[in-house]
């Protein structure tokens, strides 16, 4: 069973920064890519950023472009999200997602979520 362990969430003032981490472990698999999603109260879960394990190819949600940076450590099967210039509207539960390949079949797994609160 693949497990994703997230860390780095917390409370930060507007304009501040946080860095989230998510590590995948628990089996024999190849990572295709990892992503961060977030879900704010009353809203649907939305894509924040994605990074491929080969390339790397990255994509960002429009609301975070220029402020957030996704990166990865292939050897550790770990993805990071550096969040700068945080705004109150960034407040949400942030979820890590990994897309893996096992025996030629792709699977997606979710982390437990970590709360990010931007408030003064």
Backbone as CSV, one residue per row, in Angstrom:
resi,resn,N_x,N_y,N_z,CA_x,CA_y,CA_z,C_x,C_y,C_z
1,UNK,0.841,-1.185,0.000,0.000,0.000,0.000,0.880,1.240,0.000
2,UNK,0.610,2.145,-0.917,1.355,3.389,-1.007,0.837,4.354,0.050
3,UNK,1.757,4.976,0.755,1.415,5.972,1.750,2.044,7.307,1.400
4,UNK,1.287,8.367,1.623,1.776,9.718,1.445,1.722,10.429,2.787
5,UNK,2.848,10.960,3.212,2.929,11.670,4.477,3.246,13.127,4.196
6,UNK,2.336,14.001,4.603,2.479,15.423,4.376,2.941,16.124,5.648
7,UNK,3.641,17.223,5.463,4.071,18.037,6.587,4.287,19.466,6.113
8,UNK,4.348,20.386,7.063,4.693,21.765,6.762,3.568,22.768,6.871
9,UNK,2.346,22.307,7.060,1.237,23.230,7.187,1.274,23.975,8.505
10,UNK,0.448,25.004,8.595,0.386,25.778,9.811,-0.259,27.118,9.604
11,UNK,-0.065,27.987,10.582,-0.613,29.335,10.564,0.476,30.323,10.182
12,UNK,0.159,31.198,9.241,1.116,32.195,8.792,0.384,33.498,8.506
13,UNK,1.068,34.608,8.686,0.482,35.910,8.403,0.478,36.193,6.911
14,UNK,-0.449,37.039,6.453,-0.431,37.428,5.048,0.931,37.969,4.636
15,UNK,1.383,37.549,3.463,2.695,37.936,2.985,3.805,36.992,3.400
16,UNK,3.499,36.071,4.286,4.486,35.132,4.763,4.668,33.947,3.833
17,UNK,5.474,32.996,4.295,5.816,31.833,3.486,5.694,30.551,4.283
18,UNK,5.405,29.475,3.578,5.407,28.131,4.119,5.939,27.188,3.062
19,UNK,6.494,26.079,3.509,6.942,25.040,2.584,6.348,23.710,3.007
20,UNK,5.590,23.110,2.107,4.985,21.816,2.348,5.842,20.710,1.747
21,UNK,5.808,19.553,2.398,6.516,18.385,1.903,5.567,17.201,1.868
22,UNK,5.802,16.299,0.942,5.002,15.090,0.834,5.885,13.969,0.307
23,UNK,5.992,12.902,1.073,6.831,11.775,0.708,5.985,10.531,0.471
24,UNK,6.240,9.857,-0.623,5.540,8.628,-0.974,6.408,7.424,-0.644
25,UNK,5.800,6.416,-0.039,6.529,5.210,0.326,5.568,4.036,0.418
26,UNK,6.115,2.845,0.674,5.284,1.704,0.995,5.174,0.604,-0.041
27,UNK,5.942,0.668,-1.097,5.856,-0.388,-2.084,6.809,-0.195,-3.244
28,UNK,6.746,-1.128,-4.167,7.542,-1.056,-5.373,6.711,-0.395,-6.463
29,UNK,7.103,0.801,-6.817,6.365,1.540,-7.823,7.257,2.575,-8.465
30,UNK,6.816,3.068,-9.593,7.477,4.163,-10.283,6.548,5.365,-10.273
31,UNK,7.093,6.507,-9.918,6.301,7.730,-9.856,6.213,8.348,-11.243
32,UNK,4.987,8.639,-11.649,4.761,9.348,-12.892,4.760,10.855,-12.661
33,UNK,4.160,11.259,-11.571,4.120,12.659,-11.220,3.478,12.846,-9.860
34,UNK,3.679,14.016,-9.291,3.058,14.353,-8.021,2.457,15.737,-8.119
35,UNK,1.433,15.960,-7.327,0.687,17.210,-7.410,0.215,17.649,-6.043
36,UNK,-0.101,18.921,-5.959,-0.751,19.497,-4.794,-2.127,20.006,-5.190
37,UNK,-3.107,19.648,-4.406,-4.461,20.171,-4.519,-4.802,20.887,-3.222
38,UNK,-5.831,21.702,-3.272,-6.307,22.324,-2.049,-7.822,22.435,-2.085
39,UNK,-8.399,22.491,-0.909,-9.836,22.624,-0.790,-10.145,23.597,0.337
40,UNK,-10.751,24.704,-0.029,-11.164,25.712,0.932,-12.616,25.471,1.322
41,UNK,-13.034,25.990,2.471,-14.428,25.810,2.896,-15.411,26.285,1.842
42,UNK,-16.375,25.429,1.517,-17.394,25.776,0.551,-16.977,25.708,-0.895
43,UNK,-15.769,25.252,-1.156,-15.276,25.186,-2.519,-14.849,23.772,-2.882
44,UNK,-14.793,23.517,-4.186,-14.309,22.233,-4.676,-12.797,22.142,-4.547
45,UNK,-12.314,20.910,-4.524,-10.880,20.706,-4.513,-10.301,21.146,-5.857
46,UNK,-9.231,21.926,-5.822,-8.645,22.460,-7.036,-7.160,22.136,-7.123
47,UNK,-6.685,22.048,-8.346,-5.267,21.806,-8.574,-4.462,23.056,-8.256
48,UNK,-3.426,22.888,-7.459,-2.501,23.972,-7.148,-1.282,23.903,-8.054
49,UNK,-0.675,22.726,-8.127,0.519,22.560,-8.950,0.760,21.087,-9.223
50,UNK,1.406,20.807,-10.324,1.775,19.449,-10.713,3.206,19.450,-11.210
51,UNK,3.911,18.365,-10.936,5.256,18.212,-11.466,5.460,16.776,-11.920
52,UNK,5.949,16.613,-13.134,6.277,15.298,-13.640,7.605,14.820,-13.098
53,UNK,7.779,13.500,-13.081,9.021,12.935,-12.558,10.115,12.840,-13.605
54,UNK,9.762,13.049,-14.827,10.712,13.119,-15.920,10.582,14.476,-16.585
55,UNK,11.665,15.153,-16.698,11.629,16.461,-17.344,12.370,17.538,-16.559
56,UNK,11.738,18.137,-15.573,10.363,17.981,-15.091,9.399,18.957,-15.751
57,UNK,8.214,18.499,-16.013,7.142,19.354,-16.474,6.362,19.858,-15.271
58,UNK,6.046,21.134,-15.265,5.267,21.709,-14.179,4.087,22.492,-14.718
59,UNK,3.051,22.554,-13.916,1.913,23.397,-14.219,1.363,23.937,-12.912
60,UNK,0.766,25.125,-12.975,0.248,25.789,-11.791,-1.154,26.295,-12.024
61,UNK,-1.921,26.316,-10.963,-3.200,26.985,-11.020,-3.005,28.481,-11.180
62,UNK,-3.937,29.117,-11.866,-3.788,30.543,-12.160,-3.641,31.398,-10.897
63,UNK,-4.316,31.023,-9.839,-4.325,31.841,-8.635,-3.007,31.822,-7.868
64,UNK,-2.115,30.888,-8.185,-0.867,30.776,-7.437,0.365,31.020,-8.293
65,UNK,0.184,31.233,-9.576,1.327,31.463,-10.459,2.133,32.675,-10.008
66,UNK,3.440,32.502,-9.969,4.328,33.567,-9.546,4.562,33.621,-8.061
67,UNK,3.762,32.888,-7.274,3.909,32.890,-5.825,4.322,31.538,-5.273
68,UNK,3.844,30.471,-5.893,4.140,29.116,-5.430,5.107,28.443,-6.388
69,UNK,5.939,27.571,-5.845,6.866,26.795,-6.650,6.834,25.339,-6.219
70,UNK,6.608,24.452,-7.169,6.632,23.027,-6.884,7.982,22.459,-7.300
71,UNK,8.496,21.543,-6.513,9.758,20.893,-6.826,9.709,19.455,-6.335
72,UNK,10.701,18.669,-6.735,10.690,17.275,-6.321,12.095,16.733,-6.131
73,UNK,12.186,15.680,-5.345,13.402,14.919,-5.144,13.091,13.502,-5.595
74,UNK,13.535,13.151,-6.785,13.188,11.856,-7.364,13.665,10.683,-6.502
75,UNK,14.865,10.799,-5.956,15.435,9.716,-5.169,14.636,9.440,-3.906
76,UNK,13.973,10.456,-3.380,13.212,10.315,-2.146,11.713,10.203,-2.379
77,UNK,11.289,10.214,-3.645,9.859,10.210,-3.973,9.117,11.268,-3.160
78,UNK,9.665,12.458,-3.169,9.145,13.544,-2.355,8.869,14.770,-3.216
79,UNK,7.754,15.413,-2.942,7.394,16.646,-3.620,7.288,17.758,-2.586
80,UNK,7.632,18.970,-3.000,7.590,20.128,-2.131,6.739,21.219,-2.764
81,UNK,6.194,22.056,-1.931,5.478,23.224,-2.406,5.934,24.425,-1.591
82,UNK,6.718,25.287,-2.217,7.148,26.524,-1.587,6.095,27.581,-1.859
83,UNK,5.516,28.112,-0.804,4.436,29.076,-0.914,4.910,30.412,-0.360
84,UNK,4.981,31.403,-1.226,5.400,32.746,-0.850,4.262,33.732,-1.062
85,UNK,4.401,34.892,-0.448,3.404,35.957,-0.581,1.995,35.438,-0.333
86,UNK,1.845,34.706,0.744,0.571,34.061,1.030,-0.531,35.077,1.308
87,UNK,-1.719,34.739,0.850,-2.900,35.564,1.002,-3.947,34.816,1.812
88,UNK,-4.856,35.542,2.451,-5.922,34.855,3.191,-6.703,33.866,2.329
89,UNK,-6.874,34.161,1.052,-7.600,33.260,0.180,-6.847,31.970,-0.131
90,UNK,-5.596,31.881,0.286,-4.847,30.631,0.166,-5.195,29.656,1.287
91,UNK,-5.948,30.115,2.265,-6.336,29.257,3.372,-7.141,28.067,2.857
92,UNK,-6.676,26.865,3.168,-7.309,25.646,2.686,-6.597,24.451,3.291
93,UNK,-7.198,23.293,3.100,-6.500,22.048,3.365,-5.780,21.656,2.081
94,UNK,-4.496,21.426,2.185,-3.678,21.085,1.034,-3.427,19.581,1.020
95,UNK,-3.694,18.978,-0.124,-3.570,17.537,-0.286,-2.509,17.199,-1.321
96,UNK,-1.663,16.287,-0.974,-0.686,15.746,-1.908,-1.305,14.588,-2.671
97,UNK,-0.945,14.460,-3.928,-1.398,13.350,-4.752,-0.225,12.802,-5.546
98,UNK,-0.146,11.484,-5.633,0.896,10.855,-6.433,0.258,9.937,-7.463
99,UNK,0.753,10.017,-8.671,0.347,9.121,-9.736,1.498,8.161,-9.966
100,UNK,1.237,6.873,-9.736,2.279,5.868,-9.840,1.921,4.808,-10.862
101,UNK,2.925,4.071,-11.277,2.745,2.956,-12.185,3.231,1.687,-11.505
102,UNK,2.394,0.678,-11.494,2.732,-0.620,-10.919,2.238,-1.704,-11.858
103,UNK,3.154,-2.530,-12.327,2.843,-3.597,-13.275,2.143,-3.049,-14.518
104,UNK,2.553,-1.882,-14.934,2.017,-1.281,-16.134,0.675,-0.596,-15.971
105,UNK,0.159,-0.532,-14.748,-1.124,0.085,-14.476,-0.904,1.311,-13.600
106,UNK,-1.579,2.403,-13.913,-1.436,3.635,-13.155,-2.458,3.731,-12.028
107,UNK,-2.016,4.254,-10.903,-2.853,4.444,-9.726,-2.594,5.824,-9.144
108,UNK,-3.615,6.376,-8.515,-3.486,7.637,-7.828,-3.752,7.465,-6.346
109,UNK,-2.966,8.157,-5.517,-3.118,8.091,-4.068,-3.091,9.487,-3.488
110,UNK,-3.836,9.651,-2.398,-3.951,10.937,-1.723,-3.265,10.930,-0.370
111,UNK,-2.660,12.047,-0.046,-2.165,12.262,1.303,-3.300,12.614,2.237
112,UNK,-2.981,12.751,3.515,-4.011,12.978,4.523,-4.497,14.419,4.570
113,UNK,-3.783,15.313,3.947,-4.124,16.723,3.972,-3.435,17.449,5.111
114,UNK,-3.049,18.681,4.855,-2.454,19.518,5.887,-3.067,20.909,5.805
115,UNK,-3.435,21.446,6.948,-4.121,22.730,7.002,-3.132,23.879,6.860
116,UNK,-3.448,24.790,5.952,-2.712,26.036,5.807,-3.686,27.170,6.087
117,UNK,-3.369,27.979,7.074,-4.215,29.104,7.440,-3.409,30.385,7.341
118,UNK,-3.905,31.318,6.552,-3.245,32.606,6.359,-4.118,33.670,7.007
119,UNK,-3.663,34.200,8.110,-4.456,35.147,8.870,-3.553,35.976,9.764
120,UNK,-3.959,37.211,10.001,-3.247,38.070,10.929,-3.810,37.968,12.334
